[in-house]
Amino acid sequence: MKKESDFRKILNPSEIAKLKTLELKARTVVEGFMVGHHKSPYHGFSVEFSQHRPYMQGDSFKNIDWKVFAKSERYFIKQYEEETNLIAHILLDSSKSMDFKHTGQVSKYEYSKILSASLVYLLLKQQDAVGLALYSDELKSYLRPKSKRTYLRQILAEIEKSNPSSTTQTLSSINKFAENIKSRGLIIVVSDFLDDVNEILNSLKKFYYKKNEVIVFHILDPIEKNFGFSKDSIFIDMETKEEMTTQPIQIQKAYKDAMSDYLLKMKNGCEKYGFDYNLVDTSTSFDIALMSFFKKRARLL
């Protein structure tokens, strides 16, 4: 039997990124997770028979229990207990800053695309309804939630063809996205959140007031957390193209202090509203991110 570490290696971002299509990457991540954790994540996510009730005008004939009719000559409808009626939205940041890669094995956007695709694959397998929104300086595209498995390729094609561009405008983008949400559900936000932290939290809390459950995946390159540059460097803002030449050692402490404050504010702000906050760097095995999703999903049953 393979060890869990063997499956971690399979789910390493650099290994997954070598696969040809986004659908194959998503399927490999999900199936690798299932095997690595020695259980099916689909267990419990099914439509189970609940009880009978008398037929009423307008009921669909396909739900009549004909075996009961044969015994009693009365019409009864088979009622089912829907355990998988979750409506989920994946909100994916496609701004230019997401294109960054330094010490990470893949860019932030490639990592986020694979993670998002894997979540779509899982949700549709569970018969949940899932939709997708892409944003940067504005809401770029929006696919409404559907639960049909044939929807998988349409959503993955939308993710696959997208490219990081423009600046990040979290507040206006999420405001526009929130207008499209007609019912409560699960909101999954995947972003590097390189924007004003107060605006980020003010935008996210709209989901709280609409009584949605929220999972936040905060995606960073490892070097963005530790600022581990070792020699004179030219720093270029990926969104504005502004340049700055400096010795990293001169600003390293100030950067680390500012980053620490920023991450703490993000974490505390999310937890204040009951959001699940996950800080993930692009070297992290995908099963770790998926496990946080399953813990949230289990609480919603």
Secondary structure, 3 states (H helix, E strand, C coil): CCCHHHHHHHCCHHHHHCCCCHHHHHHHHHHHHHHHCCCCCCCCCCEEEEEEEECCCCCCHHHECHHHHHHHCCCEEEEEEECCCCEEEEEEECCHHHHCCCCCCCCHHHHHHHHHHHHHHHHHHCCCEEEEEEECCCEEEEEEEECCCCHHHHHHHHHHHCCCCCCCCHHHHHHHHHHCCCCCCEEEEEECCCCCHHHHHHHHHHHHHCCCEEEEEEEECHHHHHCCCCCCEEEECCCCCCEEEECHHHHHHHHHHHHHHHHHHHHHHHHHCCCEEEEEECCCCHHHHHHHHHHHHHHCC
